[in-house]
Each structure stands twice: as C-alpha cells, then as structure tokens.
C-alpha cells in the first residue's frame, strides 16, 4: 500500500505546481499538459510496475516467461498453437529471443506498453490531466498494471487507439481488436460496443442497451452456461467452477463507477446542447461499464467484473470535463468533494495491497 500511497502523493504535489492549459473552440477544445509532468507521473507508476517480483498473479507471468522457449521458429509456432494467448506467447518468445532473457525487462516492456497509451490519451483529451491520473490511482484502476496485465495491456492499447472510434475508422478498429484478441480474447466485446457508442447519451438506443443488461441478471443461469461454452479456451476457463462461491463485484465499487453517469444524467440537456462527440462516447462507455458491473454484483466478479476494464478509463476523462464544462457553477466544490470521496474509496478498498521487489523487499 505504501507504493500506491506514494503515487497519490506525487500527483498531489504536481497539482500544486502544474496545470492543464485548455483552449476552447466553441463546442470543442484543445488541451495541453507539460510532457515532463505527463511522463513523470506515468513513469513513476511504470517504474514500480517494472520492478515487482510478487503481486497477485505476477509470479505466474514470471514463471511463464522463464519457461518460454527461444527461437524465431518457436515464436512462429506459437501463432498457430491452440490456446487463449497465442499473440502474447509470440511476443514473449520473440522478446526473449531477440532482446533479453530477463523477466524484469519483459515486465518493463509490458508496463511501458500499457502506461504510454493511457498517458498519451489523458494528455490529449483530459481537461485536467493530473486529476485524471489522481482518479486513475484512487479508483484502483492502477492495480491492473500490477495484476491482470495481459488483459489491461489490450485495454490500454485500444484506449490509446480511441481516435479510431472518434473518426469512425471501422475497418482499422476491427483489425486492431482482432489483433489484440490474440493477446486476450475478451477484447472482442469491443466489436458490438463500437456500433452503439455514437448514440446520444441517455437516448432510446443506449437506454435500451442498459435495460437489456439489467434484464440479463434475471436470466443469469442460462447466460453463464453460454459463457462457459464461449470462454472454455480463455483465461477464465479455470475460474468457471468458482461461480458458486464467488460474491461478485463489490457494491461500493459499482456505486463509485456510477458517479459520473449520475452527474451526466442530471444535466443531460446541457450535454446534448454542447454535443461534444468524444464526451458523448465517454458517457456511453461509462454507462456500459456500470451496466456490466451491475451484472457482476449478482454473478462472478472474476469473469463479469473484469470486463468493464475496457470502458473504465473513459470515465477518468469524463469526470473532469463534466466539472469544468457542465457544472461550471460548482466546479471547485465538485473537484474537491469527489477527490476526497475517491481518496476515501481508495483507503477502504486498498487494505490488502502489498508490494514486493528486489529493491524494496516485501512492504505493505
């Protein structure tokens, strides 16, 4: 927990000496955050993610890397093997063959490849980069850079490619998703979502989609049977038997994930009048995320509760935008109030966090 606390402290200190410049163009805007600030904040997180030797599933990734074969032929063979992560295995073998047999450098590469797209997208679109980074840590999304890194890697890459959604580059988006699916198959959920997120938030099509998600809770037994068939060869196959004992997603997490949607819904007419395309996409992504989290309350947090990671990052851009452009009459109060609430959420949810590296040893 000490390591994650230091991330929050660093961001708060930088907030005192730096800010995001926003240039308005009517209903659009352009933001600028110092490269030094952007790289330093994410670089600090990447540094600790790279050094770790023990954190939940890290040992499994280290073991997998150490046991991986070497050779270009072995890398090519990995692409044609049966299994859930042929793309990941291909990259792992290729890296071990051409660059280094040290798992430290492999974890570093994954951390950089995950952190950079997030940092660049925040820097490009968030009206308050450091506040988005603060929410990234206090909302506990940052933990994905230490645990569940294969899934979060593809989530970060697709988040970094959000311009494909904004500019409606359908073919390129589909190709990107299919390539990422060789690393983690659950990214395929983005394909149907792509055709929904352009709708005006809270209008009929989006609300119908959310309603269908909630209705599926009542039909969860046959739904799980279908998922078991679909996910038989994925990373979740070994977890299917745990559904009966799993308590699902923590309701407190769902409550906090719903906060930006509640704020957006209250002033939906003003948002519709502003009609910022990317913010509309962020609202719809966040709505989908909350809907899936609701299902997770009643099912397995292991399987269902991990899917919203593909949408959660958008809410971190949405929140500061709402406060700066929609709730201008209470901007300061909301920034402070939600900041304190997320800090409370962090301390409530981070009690079991620990960290282990050769540099620090085991610390909590």
N, C-alpha and C positions, 0 to 999 in steps of 0.2 A: 504493500500500500504506500510505503514511503516514496517509491519511484514515481507512482502516479500522482501523489501529492505534489512532488516537485514540478511535474508538468503544469499543474494548475498554477502553482506559484510563479513559474516562469512567465506564463501567459498574462497573469495579472500584473506582473512587473512591467512587461512590454506594453500593456494597455496604458500605463502611466506616461510612457514616453513616445508612443506611436499612435497613429490613427489611419483609417482608410479614407482616401480622398474620393469623393463621388461627384461626377459631372453629370448633370441632368440634361436630357434632350427630350423634353415633353414627357411622353409616357415611357421612354426608355432612359437608360442611364449607363454610364461607364465608370468603373471603379479602378482605383489604383492603390495598391499596398506595396510598400518597400520590399524589394526582393530579399534584402537582408533579413527583415523581420519574418517574411514568409518562409524562407529556407531555414532560418534558425529555429523557429518554433517546431516545424515538422521534423527538421534534422535532429532535434533533441529527442523526439519520440522514436525516430528511426534508430538512433544510437542505442537506446536501451533495448529496443526490439531485436537488434542485431546481436547483442552480447549475451542474451539469455541462454541458459542451458537447461532450465527447468521452469515450465509454466504450463500446467494442464497438459495439452497434447504435444508440447514441444519435443519431449523425449521420443515420441513416435516419429516425428519428422526427422530428427537427428538419426535415429536408428535406420529409417528408410533411406536416408542419404548415404550413410556409411555402408549399407548393404547393397546399394545400387552398383550395377556393373559399369564398366567403362568401355568406350569404343564407339565410333560412329555407327558401325553396323548394329550395335546393341541399341543405340538411340533410335535408329530407323525401325528396328524390330518392335520397339515399344509403341510406335504409332499404329501398328497393326495387331497389337495384342487385344484380348478381351479384357474388359475392366472399366472402371469408372474414371480413371485419371490418366489416360494414355498421353495426353498433351503435357501434363505435369511431369510424368515419368520421362518423356522425351527431353524436356528442358533440363531436368535434373541430371540425366545421364550425359547430355551434351555439355552442361556446365562442368561436371566432374571430369569429363574427358579433356576439354579444351582449356579450362581455366584453373580450377583448384579442387583438390580433394578434401579441403577443409569445410566442414559443415558451417563454420562461423561465416564464411564468405557467402555460402548459399543462403543462409538466413538473412544476411545483409542485403543480398540482391532482392529477395522477396520483400523485405521491409521497404527498400527504396522504390521498387516497382509498385508497391501499394501506396506508400505515402506521397509520392510525387504527383500522381493524378489527382488525389484529393486536395493537396496543397494548391495545385495549379487551378483547379476548378473553383475552389474557395476564393482564390486571389482574383480570378476573372469575374466572378458573379456575386460574391457576397458584399453587401454594402458595409459590412463590419467584419473583416477577416478574422481579427483576434477574438471577437465574440463567437464567431462560428467555431473557431478552434477551441475556445473555452467550453462550448456546448459539446464538441466532439469528445472531450475528455470527461466532463462531468456527467454526460448522458451514458457513459460507459461504452460507447461505440469503439473507443480507442483500444479496448481489450481485445477486439478482433485482430489487431496487429500482433498479438501475442498468442492467441488461441483461435483455431479455426482459420488459419492463414490462407489455406488453399481457396476456400470459398470467398474470403474477403478480398483476396487478390483479384479475382474476376469481378467482384462487386466494384472495387476501386477503379479497375480498368474501364468498365462500362460507364461508371460515373464520370471518368475523365473524358469519355467519348460522348458526353451528353449533347454536344453540338450536332451529332448525327440525328438526334431526336429533334432538336430545335429547328434544324434546317431540313428535316424530313428526308434525310438520305436513307430511304428504306432499304435498298439493296445492301449498302455498306453496313447498315445497322445489323441486318440479318446475318451477314457474313461475320461480323465481329462477334455476335452472340454465339454463332455456331463454332467459331474458333475457341472462344472462351469455354464453351461447353465441354471441350476435350480436357479441360482442367477441372471443372466442376459442373456436372450436368444440370444442377438446379437453376443455373443462369437462364435456361430455356424458358423459364417463367416470364422473362422479359419480352418474349416474342408477342404473345397476345396483349400484354400490357401496352406495348408500343402503339397499338391501334386505338387505345382508349384515352391516353393521357392528353390528347389535344383538345378534348372537350372542355367547355366552360365549366369551372368548378361548381359543384352542387346542382348542376342541371340534371335533367332526366336520365341521361345515359350513365353518368357517373354514379348517381344515387341508386340507380337500378343495379349497377355492378356491386356496390356496397351491400345492398339489400340481399343480393344473391349470396354474397359471402356469409352474411349473418344467418341466412336460411340454411346454409350448408351445415351449420352447427347441429341442427336438428336431424340431419341425415348423416352424422359423422361416422357411424359404424360402416355402412357400405362404402363411404368415401375412403376410409382407411384401407379397406380391402383393395380398392382400386389403386391407391397409392402404393400399397405393398407390392403389387404387380409391377407398377411403373418404376419403383425405386429399388427393385430387387438387386440390381447391379450397381447401385450408387453407394455413396459414403454412409447412407442412412440404413442400409440393409441390416447391419449388426445391431441397430437400435430399435428395430420394429417390435421386438419382443418385450421392450421396456415400457410400452404404452400403458399397460395396466397399472403400473406403479408410479408413472410419471405424473406430477401435479400440473404440468403445463407451464405457460408463461405467467410470471408474477403479475397480479392485477395492478400493482403500483407502477410497474413498467408501462403497462397499457395506458394508464391514466396520464403519465407524463408524455407518452408518444402522441396522445390525443390533444395536447395543449395547443399546438399551432393550428390544428384543424378547427378547434373551437373558436380561436381568435379570428381565423379567416371566415368562418361561417357567420359570426356575429356582424361583420362588416363586408359581407359578400357583395352587396350592391356597389360599394365603393371600389372593391377589387375588380368587379365586372366593368366598371366605368374606366378604370385605369387600363385594364386589358393588356397587361404585360404577359407575353406568351410564355416566357420561361417560368415566371412565378406561377402562372396557371398550371404548368407542368409540375412544378414543385408541390403545389397544393394537391393535385391529383395523385402524385406519387405518395405523399404523406397519408392521404385518405386510404389508399390501397394498403399501405403498411399497417395502419390502425385496424383495418378490417381483418387482415391476416392475424394480427396479434389477438384479436377477439376470439378467433377460432382457436388459437394457441392456448387460451385460458382453459378451454374445455377439452383439449387434446394433449398431445405431447409437445412440450417446449423444445425437445431435442430436434424434432423434424419440422413441424409447422413454425415454431418460434424462431427458427433460423432463416426462414425465407425473407422476412422484411428487411434484412440487411441490404438487399438490392435497392431499397427505396428510402431507407432511413436518412441517408446522407443529404437528400434533397431538403429535408426539414431544417437542417442546420443553416441552409441559405435562406429558407423561407422566414424563419423567426426574426432575424434582424431586419429583413425587408419589411415585414408587417409593422414592426415597431417604428421604423424610420419613415415609411410612406403611407401607411394606413391608419396607424394610431399616433399620428403626429401630436395630438393634443395631450397625450400621456406617455410620450416616448421615454423620457428619463425614468419615470416610475416603473415602467414595464421592463426596461433593461435591467434595472437594479433588482426588482422584485423577482423576475424569472431567474436571474442569475443566482440569487440566494436560494430559490427553490431547487434549482438543479444542483447546487452545491449540497443541499440537504439530501437530495436523492442520491448523490454520489456517496456520501458518507453512510447512508442506510444500506446501499447495495454493494459496497466495496469491502465489507468487513472481512471476507475470506480471501482477499487478494494477497499474493505473495510474489516474490521475485528471487531468482537465483541465477547468478553468473559467476564466472571465474574471477571477475574483478571485485564484486561486492560480497560474494558468498550468499547464503540464504538470509533474506530480510523480509519483513512484513510491513 
